[in-house]
């Protein structure tokens, strides 16, 4: 990838964006002179790891160093019983002295799981926005934003989450919600999946995270919808449906309550396409 002349920065971003696929896609990238960070935010894709195409799910992060081979395939997959093509991700090409030092500090996996929380997604979103502004000030902004993103990833790698007991089960329920939010699931579906009662699932989750399962599902669905409103030209009614809302009226009301604007107004003020 060709690099434009820039002032010296700790982390330099050369390309950044959000990609959403509903058609087959294949990308092959020989070793390059920059790092690639790819965050799967929704749907499914596959990447070449250890001699085979392995599944990449929502919350999976790929860290591809400059000297590594990278291959990505997006095709029809089984989305909980429905065969379809759907994949959304943030991608960032970067390097710099700080980034090189960061990479040398520890051994990191090619693929790791991160919680798709608003704070982390907001960092990715801001990096894309600042990169597109393409000014001296925005380059400095992306420098610091990328440092925070990479340090956040390291914190996730080094954190020791519960590996058993109620806390472990609560985190598994949280992952289930984040991975299936676009489907209109019910509490009974979660209970059946983990072979527990609805009341136990509700209690464990509220005790661990301080809010209800369905409130978290709603938050994730609204973030899915917001990403699509900003980065795609899909009709709002289709966005509501694909983000897990059973009716557009309910989507409209909850979206406006959370973000302070109706979906159409929010698109007009924030859209990047």
N, C-alpha and C positions, 0 to 999 in steps of 0.2 A: 504494500500500500504506500503510495507516494505521500511524503510528509511536507507540508508547506513550511516555509521559514517562520520560526517563532522565537520569542525571547525565551531565555532559559527558565523553565518551570520544573518543579519537583515531579509533577505528573502532567503529561500532555495528552489531551484527548484528540484523536485524529478522525474518529467517526463515532457517532452515537445516535440511536434512534429506537423506535418501537416497531416491531414487525408483527403483523397479524395475518395468519394464513388459513384459508379455507379451500385451497387447491394444493395439489402435490408440489413439493419443493425439494430440491436436492442441491446442497452446497458443499464444495470441496475446497479446502484451503491448505495449500502447502505451507511449510514453515515460513513465517513472516518476521518482520523486524519489530513488531509491536505485540503486546498482550491482547487477548480477547477475553472480555467478561460477558457472559450471556446468562440472563436470569429468566427462566421459564415462569411466566405469571399465570398462564392458563393453558388448558388443553394438554396435548401430548406431542412429543417429537422423539427422534432417536439420534444418538450420536455414537461414533465408532470408539469403543473402549475394549481393550484386551481381546482384539480379534473378532468382535461382533458388534452389531448395532444394538445398543442397550437403551431401554426406555428412559425418557426424560419427562418428568411430571411437574406439575405446578409446585413451585418452591425449590426446584433443583437449580443450582448455580454451576456453570461450567467456567473454570479458570484455565485458559489455554495459553501457555507461555510462548515466547517468540519462536523457539526452536521445535515446536510440536506440530504434528500433523492433526488436522481437524476436519471432520466430515459430519455433515448434518443431513438428516432425511426426515421429511414431513410427509406423511401419507395417511391413508385411512387406518384408524385404530379403533379398538373397542372401548368406547366411553360408557362404561357401566351398562353394557347390553346394547348400545346403539353404535353402529359402525358409521364413523364420519371423520372428516378432516377438520381439525381445529387446533391451532397453536398460536400462542401469543408470547412475545418475549422482548425484553430490553437487551440491546447489544451495545457494547462500548469497546472500541479499539484504543489502546493507550500505551504509553511507556514514559520514560523519564528516569532521572537518577534516583528519586525517592522510590519510584515503583520498582526499580531494579534492586535496590537495597531491601525493600519490603519482601520481594520474592526470595531473596537469599537467606532471610532470617529463619525460615522453617520449611519443612516439607509439607506441601498442601495437596489434598486430593484433587484429581481432575474434575470430579463432580461431588457436590455436597448439598445438603438440604438446609434451607433457611426458612424461617417463618415469614410468610408474606404479610407482614404488618405494615401499617400505613407509614410509619417513620422510615422504614427501609425503602419502600416504594417511592416515597416522596423524594428521597435522595436521588434515586434513579431518574425520576421524572425531571427534577431540577437540572440534573447533569445534561439531559437531552436538550432541554430548553436553552440553557446557557450556551451549549455548544453551537446551537443553531443561530444564536445572536452574533457569533463570530466577531467579537470585539476584544480589545486588550483586557478590558475589565472582566469580560465573560470567561476568557482563558484563565485568569487568576481564580475565578469562581470555580471552574471545573477542576482546577488543581486541588483546591481544598475539599470540594465535594467528593472527589475520587479518593482522597486520603481517608475521609470519614467512611466511605463505602468499604474500602479495603480493610480498615481497622475493625469495622463492624463484622465483616466476614471472619476475621481472625478471632474476634471475641466469641462468635458462634462456634468456631472450630474448637476453641479451648474450654468452653463452658461444658460442665458435666451435668447433663439433664438426668432426671431420675430414670433408672433402668428397670425398675420393678415397682410393684405396689400401686396404690391409688393414684399417686402423682403421675406415674408412667402411663396409666390408663387414661388419665385426663389429657395428657399430651397427645395420645393416640386419637382421642376423640377430636381434639383441636385440629389435628392434621386431616382427619376425615372431613370435617366441616370445610376446611380451606380447599381441599381437593375436589369436593362435591357440591360446593355452594351453587354452582350454575345449574344444578339439578334441583328440582323442587322436592327435596326429601323431607321426611317427617321424623319426629323424635323416635317413633317406633322403628324406623329404618336403622337408626344408630344403635338402638337397644338390640335389635336382631343381629346386626353386624358384629357386635362385641359380646353377644350372648349374655346380656345383663338386662335388668329391668329399666324402664324409662325413668322411674324415680331415682334410681341409683346413678344413672348417667347424668341427670339434671343436677343432682346434689354434688357429685364429684366435680363437675365442670364449674359450677358456681363457686364452690369452695376454693378451687385452685386459681381461677382467673377473675373472679369477682363480677362476672356478668353471665347471662344465660346463653345457652347454646344457640338458640334461635336469634338472639341479638347479635352474636358474633357472625352468624350466617348472613344476616341482613347487612352488616357492615362490609363483609367480603363481597357480597353481591353489588352493593352500591359502588365499591371501588372498581369491580370489573366493569360495571356500566360506565363509570367515569372515564376509565382508560379508553373504552371504545368510542365514547362521545368525543374525546379530544383527538384521538389518533386515527379514527376511521370516518368514512362518510356513510356508514350504515344507517338506515332509517331508525328513528328513536324507538318505534314500536318493536322492531326486530331486536334492538339492543336490550330492551327490557326483557323480552322473552328469552334471549340467549344468556342473560345474566341471572336467570332463575326466578324472575317475577311472574306470578300467575296472571296478573292483569296490568295493563298500562296505567290505569287509574291509581292503583296502589303504588306502582313504581314512581309515578309523577309526584304523588303526595310525600312519599318518604325521601325521594331525592331532594325535593325543594326544602324539606325540613332540615336535612343534614347539611346541604351546601348553600342554602339561602337563595338559590335561583332555580327556576324551572329548567328542565333538561335542555330545551331549545335555547334559552337565554344563556345557559352555561356554555353550550357549544359555541355560540356566537362570540363570547368573550374569551374563550380559552382554546379553541380548536387550532391545530397545527397543520391540518390538511385542508 
